């Protein structure tokens, strides 16, 4: 299932009608707007998934219940989920400026108003992350296993927070930042190891969709006893077709979007 299919399936298939009603668009304009934004989302998702630290943050974001809620209830995402959507955009693009450039390029290609696309970006990003998390159960046992372990780590961390603390606000803030980083890294490493085992189980059981991907991944893993580390799966191993925009908008446009994001996100890191 590609990104456009995921968006079209949100809310049991009611997402596009909800978007059209909320923004006063025709069905054709709605499909064009969603389609024009998907290459940017695809490029941002690929960039995150290709970097171990970006992937850890992405998994941690996707594990939040509000994103599943946005996917299953698009009306909530459009009306009340803007903050979570903006967090999703920040995860995908790194900054509001890059997200704005993505909307600008999408507007130039589609002929739709940049302002409309900018308003759509946040709720669509929230729906997309929730959709990927939900569809992973059917599409990819490895990604699903990793998300389950990240959720478990988040729940354990939340339980820790219920214990009383007798420290000042600054101390608590610094400790929270350190704790969040520890949880994120531990969850990612644990999910990598246990998720790989889930994928291996699927492979051994003859899951056709995963045989080739998992075989390629397992070939890069060290033999037992030589090292405690496992090779990380690639973005394609984890997300498969869910990295694809899913609508033919022209190779030149999609390449231009990917190159623009790579240039801007690279510059922001320098």
Secondary structure, DSSP 8 states (H G I E B T S, - for coil): --HHHHHHHHHHHTHHHHHHHHHT--HHHHHHHHHHHHHHHHHHHHHHHTSHHHHHHHHHHHTSHHHHHHHH-HHHHHHT-HHHHHHHHHHHHSSHHHHHHHHHHHHHHH-S-HHHHHHHHHHHHHHHHHHHHHHHHHH-HHHHHHHHHHHHHHHHHHHHHTS---S-HHHHHHHHHHHHHHHHHHHHHHHHHHHHHHHHHHHHTT-HHHHHHHHHHHHTS--TTT-S------HHHHHGGGGS--S---HHHHHHHHHHHHHHHHHHH-
